[in-house]
Amino acid sequence: MTVRVVTGTIILAATMMIVAFIMVNEPNRMTDFESGYKGRSVEAGAALYDTNCKGCHGVQGEGIEGVGPALNARDLFDGRRLSEIGWAGTAYDYVFSSISGGRPRASSAFSTYPQRMPTWSSDFGGPLRPDQVRNLADFVMNWETTAMAQPAETPTPNPNAAGTDLETELPAGDAARGDKLFNGQEGTYGCFGCHSLAAGEVKVGPSLAGIAGTAASRVEGYAAEKYIRESIVSPSAHLVEGFQDLMPKTFAQSMTKQDLADLIAYLMTK
């Protein structure tokens, strides 16, 4: 009887020690598990991003002018972007919801992007499973550290920016380089995405076929080059009837004088 009691006591004590050991180490085990799960999710999200998202938001989430906003950006993670659109949730909730249901209308902060975010989650008719959407959201959130390392202050204006002053002299234009800029082979303007050079072919914006001839007659007192220039740097100044005011308003700051001159030189050959 005594032996059985002692044996039982030893077994009970050993069991309690094992349970205590497990309980002490459980937080670390769960942390390791969650870290591994998150890592696998980010890895899966990276593959999905490369296939579905980089064409609009850039390879490193830097954004593409006039196509899709930056995701690897400080304002997404420091709350400024969410505040601008009145979003009360977290940055993760915003990213997950935007991917899941898309953005059929532009927000006030991104009204210059004519292409609307499509729906991706199968819950709303998209092609991806909800877990894949979570993978994508985890991948985007993985940029927080690098994004928050970006300068918080407003960058110094580029002295070589095209600007809106039509009297500022431009350098000599290179039509061959302008061809590459227009067609997205150099730089990120991608004008071809919205404007066709084929007569009668309409995309998001009007066809630019024959623009060298028609531009000279659009505004009295304007030479063709001046009209084209103002249409690029101040696109709201000249709206073609039947088309919405969707052209990006940022080219005056993001485009250099040389790029502007090259684009004008190219369009003057059309």
C-alpha positions, 0 to 999 in steps of 0.5 A, a space after each residue: 500500500 505504501 509503495 503504491 501511494 509513494 509511486 502515485 505521488 511521484 507520478 503526480 508530481 512528475 505530471 505537475 512538473 511537466 504541465 508547469 513546464 509546458 505552461 511556462 513555455 507555451 507563450 514562446 511556443 505560440 509566438 514561434 508558431 505565429 511568427 512562422 505562420 505570418 512568415 509563410 503568409 507573407 511569402 505566399 502574399 509576395 507571390 500573389 502580389 508579383 502576379 496580380 498587383 505590381 502592374 499597378 502598384 509597382 514592383 516594390 510598392 512604390 506606385 505607378 503615376 496615374 495607374 495605382 498609388 504607392 503601398 510602400 509609403 509612410 502615409 499609409 502606415 502613419 495614419 495620414 491616408 486613412 484620416 484623409 478618407 475618414 477611415 476609422 479602422 486599422 491600416 490592416 483593415 483598410 488594406 484587407 478591405 480594399 483588396 477584398 471588395 476593390 475600390 469602384 470609385 476614387 477617394 478624394 485623395 486618389 481622384 487622379 487615378 483613372 483605373 479603379 481597384 478591382 474586386 479580388 476576394 471570392 466573397 465579392 465575386 473576385 478570383 482569390 480565396 479569402 485566405 489569399 487576400 489575407 496573404 496579400 494584406 500581410 505582405 503589404 503590411 510587411 512594408 511598414 518598417 521600410 515605409 515608416 523609415 521614409 522622411 516625414 517632411 515634405 520633400 524639397 520641390 524638384 527645380 527641374 520639374 516641368 511646372 505650370 508656367 508656360 513661359 518657362 523655356 524648355 530644353 530641346 526635345 528628343 522625339 525618339 525618347 518621347 516615344 519611349 516615355 509615351 509608351 511606358 518603355 522609359 519612366 512611369 508615365 505610361 500615356 499609352 494606357 489612356 490615349 491611343 494614337 490610332 484615329 477613332 480608337 478611344 481608351 480612357 482619354 481621347 485619341 491623340 491621332 493627328 494631335 500635331 495638327 488639331 492642337 494648333 486650332 484648339 485655343 486661339 493664340 496657342 501654338 500646338 506645342 503650347 496647347 500640348 504642354 498645358 494639356 499635360 501640366 494643367 490637364 483640367 484647362 482643356 477638357 475634350 467634350 465627352 471625356 471626364 477630368 481624369 488625367 493625373 494632376 501631378 505631372 507638373 511636379 513629377 515630370 521633368 522639363 526634359 521629359 515634357 520637352 521630349 513628349 511634346 516633340 514626340 506628339 508633334 510627329 503625330 
